[in-house]
């Protein structure tokens, strides 16, 4: 028996062994339809030859468009059905966007980790969202690292300590980090570039944070080795963020102002403003750091 699709000579059965198409049996309705279609095609070919000799091509095209077209049955294989459904299934747009943002932030994070100052100098407003993600991670990791260090040193904490040592510090850490960005932005405008934008300054600030984020993660690892080293890493990370990041953000700009504020005085003003913020926020922040 010959397959009507691939013309493969196959044996008895309902389906072709090569392509899987349904075989046409002589006593089936499909075979009768095929015979009728073949007869119609023969009549049409004779009609077309006779009509073409008289130049009635448009009428022949109408006859051709009206002819029935044989459509072969679907392949009954399950694998083919799965492949067809997989091709028709559209990807989730939210999941696609999430993967795209993850890749973009991963590039931003790795560049800041490998070459912090170079990455900050080449960062623009378009990286503002990635900078926000880095700052959110910083705001969360810093109180968590403090909480883990205290929990390890005291061999447990009373009930409700998580809210006092993590949730509340997250709020004032977020306020503190935002004000640090604002003070750095003011120093840049007064000393380096009066046309600088706050989003650009924050994007450069976030490009310098990956190293400190990694240090906070490393502090969790050292809790299992040496708790004292873990506390030193936490203190080093926080103090380095306050002392070095504003200075590096300022120097990442090329000095364009003539007669502007000297960079030394600008960074000193930033430090003074930060000390005032710490005093205003309360002594809890100092206690958390000095008691480690």
KEVEX-338109 format. One record per residue: x, y, z of N, C-alpha, C in turn. Coordinates in steps of 0.1 Angstrom, whole numbers, padded with zeros to 4 digits, always signed. Layout:
REM residues N
XYZXYZXYZ;...
END
This chain:
REM residues 292
+0008-0012+0000+0000+0000+0000+0009+0012+0000;+0005+0022-0008+0013+0034-0009+0008+0046-0001;+0017+0052+0007+0013+0064+0015+0009+0075+0006;-0003+0082+0009-0007+0093+0000+0001+0106+0003;+0009+0106+0014+0017+0118+0018+0031+0117+0013;+0038+0107+0018+0053+0106+0014+0055+0096+0003;+0045+0089-0002+0046+0079-0012+0055+0067-0008;+0055+0064+0004+0063+0053+0009+0055+0040+0008;+0062+0029+0003+0055+0017+0002+0055+0010+0015;+0043+0009+0021+0042+0003+0035+0033-0009+0034;+0033-0016+0045+0025-0028+0045+0010-0025+0049;+0004-0036+0055-0010-0034+0059-0010-0026+0072;-0021-0019+0075-0022-0011+0087-0030+0002+0084;-0032+0009+0094-0040+0022+0092-0031+0034+0090;-0018+0033+0095-0009+0045+0094+0004+0041+0087;+0010+0051+0081+0022+0049+0074+0034+0047+0084;+0043+0038+0081+0053+0035+0090+0064+0046+0090;+0065+0054+0079+0075+0064+0078+0071+0077+0083;+0060+0083+0079+0056+0096+0083+0044+0096+0093;+0037+0085+0094+0026+0084+0104+0013+0088+0099;+0012+0092+0086-0001+0096+0081-0011+0084+0080;-0024+0088+0080-0034+0077+0079-0035+0072+0065;-0034+0059+0063-0035+0053+0050-0049+0052+0045;-0051+0054+0032-0064+0054+0026-0068+0040+0022;-0078+0034+0027-0083+0021+0024-0094+0022+0013;-0094+0013+0004-0103+0014-0008-0117+0015-0004;-0121+0008+0006-0136+0008+0010-0139+0019+0020;-0130+0028+0022-0133+0039+0032-0139+0051+0025;-0146+0060+0032-0152+0072+0026-0141+0081+0020;-0129+0081+0027-0118+0090+0022-0114+0086+0008;-0113+0073+0006-0109+0068-0007-0119+0072-0018;-0132+0071-0014-0142+0075-0024-0141+0090-0027;-0138+0098-0017-0137+0113-0019-0125+0115-0028;-0114+0108-0026-0102+0110-0034-0105+0106-0049;-0112+0095-0051-0116+0092-0065-0124+0102-0071;-0134+0108-0064-0142+0119-0069-0133+0131-0072;-0124+0134-0063-0115+0146-0066-0106+0143-0078;-0101+0131-0080-0093+0128-0092-0101+0129-0104;-0113+0125-0104-0122+0126-0116-0124+0141-0119;-0127+0148-0109-0129+0163-0111-0117+0170-0117;-0105+0165-0112-0093+0171-0117-0091+0168-0131;-0094+0156-0135-0093+0152-0149-0102+0160-0158;-0115+0162-0154-0124+0170-0162-0119+0184-0163;-0114+0189-0151-0109+0203-0151-0097+0205-0160;-0088+0195-0161-0076+0197-0170-0081+0197-0184;-0091+0189-0188-0096+0189-0202-0102+0202-0205;-0110+0207-0195-0117+0220-0197-0107+0231-0198;-0097+0231-0190-0087+0242-0191-0080+0242-0204;-0076+0230-0209-0069+0230-0222-0078+0235-0233;-0091+0232-0233-0100+0237-0243-0103+0251-0242;-0103+0256-0229-0106+0270-0227-0094+0279-0230;-0082+0274-0226-0070+0282-0228-0068+0284-0243;-0072+0275-0252-0070+0277-0266-0078+0289-0271;-0089+0293-0264-0097+0304-0268-0094+0317-0260;-0084+0315-0251-0079+0327-0244-0087+0331-0232;-0096+0322-0226-0104+0325-0215-0097+0321-0202;-0086+0327-0199-0078+0324-0187-0085+0329-0174;-0091+0340-0173-0097+0344-0161-0108+0334-0156;-0116+0329-0166-0126+0319-0163-0120+0306-0157;-0109+0302-0163-0102+0290-0158-0097+0292-0144;-0092+0304-0141-0088+0306-0127-0099+0305-0117;-0111+0310-0121-0122+0309-0112-0126+0294-0110;-0125+0286-0120-0128+0271-0119-0117+0265-0109;-0104+0270-0111-0094+0264-0103-0096+0267-0088;-0100+0280-0085-0102+0284-0071-0114+0277-0065;-0123+0272-0073-0135+0266-0068-0133+0251-0065;-0122+0245-0070-0120+0231-0068-0117+0227-0053;-0122+0216-0049-0118+0212-0035-0104+0208-0033;-0099+0210-0022-0085+0207-0019-0084+0196-0008;-0077+0186-0011-0076+0175-0001-0066+0178+0010;-0070+0177+0022-0062+0180+0034-0059+0167+0041;-0046+0163+0042-0043+0150+0048-0046+0151+0063;-0049+0140+0069-0052+0139+0083-0040+0142+0092;-0042+0146+0104-0031+0149+0113-0023+0137+0117;-0010+0138+0120-0002+0127+0124-0006+0123+0138;-0009+0110+0140-0015+0106+0153-0004+0103+0163;+0008+0107+0161+0019+0104+0171+0017+0114+0182;+0019+0109+0195+0018+0118+0207+0030+0128+0207;+0041+0123+0203+0053+0133+0203+0050+0144+0194;+0044+0142+0182+0041+0153+0173+0031+0162+0180;+0021+0157+0187+0011+0165+0194+0018+0174+0204;+0027+0168+0212+0034+0176+0222+0042+0187+0216;+0049+0184+0205+0057+0194+0198+0048+0206+0193;+0037+0202+0188+0028+0212+0183+0023+0221+0194;+0019+0215+0205+0014+0223+0216+0025+0232+0222;+0037+0227+0223+0048+0235+0228+0051+0247+0219;+0050+0245+0206+0052+0256+0197+0041+0267+0198;+0029+0263+0200+0018+0272+0202+0018+0279+0215;+0024+0273+0225+0024+0279+0238+0033+0292+0239;+0027+0303+0243+0035+0315+0244+0042+0316+0257;+0054+0322+0258+0061+0323+0271+0054+0334+0280;+0055+0332+0293+0049+0342+0302+0056+0355+0301;+0050+0366+0298+0057+0379+0296+0063+0384+0309;+0056+0381+0321+0062+0385+0333+0075+0378+0337;+0075+0365+0334+0087+0357+0337+0098+0361+0327;+0095+0364+0315+0105+0369+0305+0111+0382+0310;+0102+0391+0314+0107+0404+0319+0116+0402+0331;+0112+0393+0340+0120+0391+0353+0133+0386+0349;+0134+0376+0340+0147+0371+0336+0156+0382+0329;+0150+0390+0322+0157+0401+0315+0163+0411+0326;+0155+0415+0335+0159+0424+0346+0170+0417+0354;+0169+0404+0356+0179+0397+0364+0192+0397+0357;+0192+0395+0344+0205+0396+0336+0211+0410+0336;+0202+0420+0335+0208+0433+0335+0214+0437+0348;+0207+0433+0359+0213+0436+0372+0225+0428+0375;+0225+0415+0370+0237+0407+0371+0250+0413+0365;+0248+0419+0353+0259+0426+0346+0263+0438+0354;+0253+0446+0359+0256+0458+0367+0264+0454+0380;+0260+0443+0386+0266+0439+0399+0280+0434+0397;+0282+0426+0386+0296+0421+0383+0305+0432+0379;+0301+0441+0372+0309+0452+0368+0314+0460+0380;+0304+0463+0389+0307+0470+0401+0316+0462+0411;+0315+0449+0410+0324+0441+0419+0338+0440+0413;+0340+0439+0400+0353+0438+0394+0361+0451+0394;+0354+0461+0389+0360+0474+0388+0351+0485+0393;+0350+0486+0407+0340+0495+0413+0341+0510+0408;+0353+0516+0408+0355+0530+0404+0352+0532+0390;+0357+0523+0381+0355+0524+0367+0340+0522+0363;+0333+0513+0370+0319+0511+0368+0311+0523+0372;+0315+0529+0383+0308+0541+0388+0310+0553+0378;+0322+0554+0373+0325+0566+0364+0317+0564+0351;+0314+0552+0347+0307+0550+0334+0292+0548+0336;+0287+0550+0348+0273+0547+0350+0265+0560+0348;+0253+0558+0342+0244+0569+0339+0230+0567+0345;+0221+0576+0341+0207+0575+0347+0200+0562+0344;+0204+0556+0333+0197+0543+0329+0199+0532+0339;+0209+0533+0347+0212+0523+0357+0206+0526+0371;+0196+0535+0371+0190+0539+0384+0183+0528+0390;+0175+0520+0383+0168+0509+0388+0177+0498+0395;+0188+0495+0388+0198+0486+0393+0204+0491+0406;+0206+0504+0407+0212+0510+0419+0202+0509+0431;+0189+0510+0428+0179+0509+0438+0179+0495+0444;+0180+0485+0435+0181+0471+0439+0193+0469+0448;+0204+0474+0445+0216+0473+0453+0214+0479+0467;+0208+0491+0467+0205+0498+0480+0195+0490+0489;+0185+0484+0482+0176+0476+0490+0183+0464+0496;+0191+0458+0488+0199+0446+0494+0208+0451+0505;+0214+0462+0504+0222+0468+0515+0214+0470+0527;+0203+0476+0526+0194+0480+0537+0189+0467+0544;+0187+0456+0537+0183+0444+0543+0194+0436+0549;+0205+0435+0542+0217+0427+0547+0224+0432+0559;+0225+0445+0560+0232+0451+0572+0225+0448+0585;+0212+0450+0587+0205+0446+0599+0205+0431+0601;+0204+0423+0591+0204+0409+0592+0218+0404+0597;+0228+0410+0592+0242+0406+0596+0244+0410+0611;+0239+0421+0615+0240+0425+0629+0232+0415+0638;+0220+0412+0634+0211+0403+0641+0218+0389+0643;+0224+0384+0632+0230+0371+0632+0242+0371+0641;+0250+0382+0641+0262+0383+0650+0258+0383+0664;+0248+0391+0668+0243+0391+0682+0237+0378+0686;+0230+0372+0677+0224+0359+0681+0234+0348+0683;+0245+0349+0675+0256+0339+0677+0264+0342+0690;+0266+0355+0693+0274+0358+0705+0266+0355+0718;+0253+0358+0718+0245+0357+0730+0239+0343+0731;+0241+0334+0721+0235+0321+0721+0220+0321+0722;+0215+0330+0714+0200+0332+0714+0196+0346+0718;+0184+0350+0714+0179+0363+0717+0164+0361+0722;+0160+0371+0730+0146+0369+0735+0135+0371+0724;+0123+0368+0727+0112+0369+0718+0110+0384+0714;+0108+0386+0702+0106+0400+0698+0118+0407+0694;+0130+0401+0695+0143+0407+0692+0144+0409+0677;+0138+0401+0669+0139+0402+0655+0133+0415+0650;+0122+0419+0655+0115+0432+0652+0124+0444+0656;+0130+0443+0668+0138+0454+0673+0152+0455+0667;+0157+0444+0663+0171+0444+0657+0171+0442+0642;+0160+0440+0636+0160+0438+0621+0150+0448+0614;+0137+0446+0618+0127+0454+0611+0129+0469+0613;+0130+0473+0626+0132+0487+0629+0145+0493+0623;+0156+0486+0625+0169+0491+0618+0168+0492+0603;+0160+0484+0597+0158+0485+0582+0153+0499+0578;+0144+0504+0587+0137+0517+0584+0148+0528+0585;+0155+0528+0596+0165+0539+0597+0177+0537+0589;+0180+0525+0585+0191+0523+0576+0187+0528+0562;+0175+0526+0558+0170+0531+0545+0170+0547+0545;+0166+0553+0556+0166+0567+0557+0181+0572+0556;+0189+0566+0564+0203+0570+0564+0210+0569+0550;+0207+0558+0543+0213+0556+0530+0208+0566+0520;+0195+0569+0521+0190+0579+0512+0196+0593+0514;+0197+0597+0527+0203+0610+0530+0218+0610+0526;+0225+0599+0527+0239+0598+0523+0240+0601+0508;+0230+0596+0500+0230+0599+0486+0227+0614+0483;+0218+0619+0491+0214+0634+0489+0226+0642+0493;+0233+0639+0503+0245+0647+0507+0256+0646+0497;+0258+0634+0491+0268+0632+0481+0264+0640+0468;+0251+0640+0465+0246+0648+0454+0249+0663+0455;+0247+0668+0467+0249+0682+0470+0264+0685+0469;+0273+0676+0474+0287+0678+0473+0292+0678+0458;+0286+0670+0450+0290+0669+0436+0286+0682+0429;+0274+0687+0432+0270+0699+0425+0278+0712+0430;+0282+0712+0442+0289+0723+0447+0304+0723+0443;+0310+0711+0441+0324+0710+0439+0328+0706+0425;+0320+0697+0419+0325+0691+0406+0316+0694+0394;+0304+0691+0395+0295+0693+0383+0282+0698+0387;+0279+0711+0384+0266+0717+0388+0254+0711+0380;+0257+0705+0369+0246+0699+0361+0243+0685+0364;+0249+0679+0375+0247+0665+0379+0232+0663+0383;+0227+0651+0381+0213+0648+0385+0214+0638+0396;+0203+0638+0405+0203+0630+0416+0202+0615+0412;+0195+0612+0401+0194+0598+0397+0208+0593+0392;+0215+0601+0386+0229+0597+0381+0238+0595+0393;+0237+0604+0403+0246+0602+0415+0242+0589+0422;+0229+0586+0423+0225+0574+0430+0229+0561+0422;+0228+0563+0409+0233+0551+0400+0247+0548+0403;+0256+0559+0404+0270+0557+0406+0272+0552+0421;+0264+0557+0430+0265+0552+0444+0262+0537+0444;+0252+0532+0437+0248+0518+0438+0259+0510+0431;+0266+0515+0421+0276+0507+0414+0288+0504+0423;+0290+0512+0434+0301+0510+0444+0297+0500+0455;+0284+0496+0456+0279+0488+0467+0282+0473+0466;+0283+0467+0454+0285+0452+0454+0296+0446+0463;+0307+0453+0464+0318+0448+0473+0313+0447+0487;+0306+0457+0492+0301+0457+0506+0290+0447+0508;+0282+0444+0497+0272+0434+0498+0278+0420+0500;+0288+0418+0492+0296+0405+0493+0302+0404+0507;+0307+0414+0513+0313+0414+0526+0303+0410+0536;+0290+0415+0535+0280+0412+0545+0276+0397+0543;+0276+0392+0531+0274+0377+0529+0285+0369+0535;+0297+0374+0534+0309+0367+0539+0308+0366+0554;+0303+0377+0560+0302+0377+0575+0293+0366+0580;+0283+0362+0573+0274+0351+0577+0282+0338+0577;+0291+0337+0567+0300+0324+0566+0309+0324+0578;+0315+0335+0582+0325+0335+0593+0318+0333+0607;+0305+0334+0607+0298+0331+0620+0301+0316+0624;+0303+0307+0615+0305+0293+0618+0320+0290+0620;+0329+0300+0617+0343+0299+0619+0348+0307+0631;+0345+0320+0631+0350+0328+0641+0340+0340+0642;+0333+0341+0653+0323+0352+0654+0329+0366+0655;+0341+0367+0661+0348+0380+0662+0352+0385+0648;+0356+0377+0639+0360+0381+0626+0347+0386+0618;+0336+0379+0621+0323+0383+0615+0319+0397+0619;+0321+0400+0631+0318+0414+0636+0327+0424+0630;+0340+0421+0629+0349+0430+0623+0345+0433+0608;+0341+0423+0601+0337+0424+0587+0325+0433+0586;+0315+0432+0595+0303+0440+0595+0307+0455+0597;+0315+0457+0608+0319+0471+0611+0327+0477+0599;+0336+0469+0593+0344+0474+0582+0336+0478+0570;+0326+0469+0567+0317+0472+0556+0309+0485+0558;+0303+0487+0570+0295+0499+0572+0304+0511+0572;+0315+0511+0579+0323+0523+0580+0329+0527+0566;+0333+0516+0559+0338+0519+0545+0328+0525+0536;+0315+0520+0538+0305+0526+0529+0303+0541+0532;+0303+0544+0545+0301+0558+0549+0313+0567+0545;+0325+0562+0546+0337+0570+0544+0342+0571+0530;+0340+0560+0522+0347+0559+0509+0337+0561+0498;+0325+0556+0499+0316+0557+0487+0312+0571+0483;+0309+0580+0492+0306+0594+0488+0319+0601+0481;+0331+0598+0487+0343+0603+0481+0345+0598+0467;+0343+0585+0465+0345+0579+0452+0335+0584+0442;+0322+0586+0446+0312+0591+0437+0316+0605+0433;+0321+0613+0442+0325+0627+0438+0336+0627+0428;+0346+0619+0431+0358+0619+0422+0355+0612+0409;+0344+0604+0408+0341+0598+0395+0337+0608+0384;+0334+0620+0389+0330+0631+0380+0343+0639+0377;+0344+0644+0364+0355+0652+0361+0352+0666+0366;+0362+0672+0372+0359+0686+0378+0357+0696+0366;+0346+0702+0366+0342+0711+0355+0340+0726+0361;+0337+0726+0374+0334+0739+0380+0347+0748+0381;+0346+0760+0379+0357+0770+0381+0353+0779+0392;+0360+0778+0403+0357+0786+0415+0347+0779+0424;+0345+0766+0422+0335+0759+0430+0342+0756+0444;+0334+0749+0452+0339+0745+0465+0350+0735+0464;+0360+0736+0472+0371+0726+0471+0366+0713+0476;+0370+0702+0469+0365+0688+0472+0368+0684+0486;+0378+0689+0492+0381+0685+0506+0370+0690+0515;+0367+0703+0513+0356+0709+0522+0342+0702+0518;+0341+0699+0506+0328+0692+0502+0326+0679+0509;+0337+0671+0510+0335+0658+0516+0334+0659+0531;+0341+0669+0537+0340+0672+0551+0326+0676+0555;+0320+0684+0546+0306+0687+0549+0297+0675+0548;+0300+0666+0540+0292+0653+0539+0293+0646+0552;+0305+0644+0557+0308+0637+0570+0301+0644+0581;+0301+0657+0582+0295+0664+0593+0280+0662+0593;+0274+0663+0581+0260+0661+0579+0256+0647+0583;+0264+0637+0580+0261+0623+0584+0261+0621+0599;+0271+0628+0606+0271+0627+0620+0259+0633+0627;+0254+0644+0621+0242+0650+0626+0230+0641+0624;+0230+0634+0613+0219+0625+0610+0219+0613+0620;+0231+0608+0624+0232+0597+0633+0227+0602+0647;+0230+0614+0651+0225+0619+0664+0210+0621+0664;+0205+0626+0652+0190+0629+0652+0183+0616+0652;+0188+0606+0645+0181+0593+0644+0181+0586+0658;+0190+0590+0666+0190+0584+0680+0203+0576+0682;+0205+0572+0694+0217+0565+0698+0216+0550+0696;+0205+0545+0691+0204+0531+0689+0213+0526+0678;+0215+0534+0668+0225+0529+0657+0239+0528+0663;+0243+0538+0671+0257+0537+0676+0258+0526+0686;+0247+0523+0693+0248+0511+0703+0249+0498+0696;+0242+0497+0685+0243+0484+0677+0257+0482+0672;+0264+0493+0668+0277+0492+0662+0288+0489+0673;+0287+0498+0683+0298+0497+0694+0296+0485+0703;+0284+0479+0704+0282+0467+0713+0286+0454+0706;+0290+0455+0693+0294+0442+0686+0307+0437+0692;
END
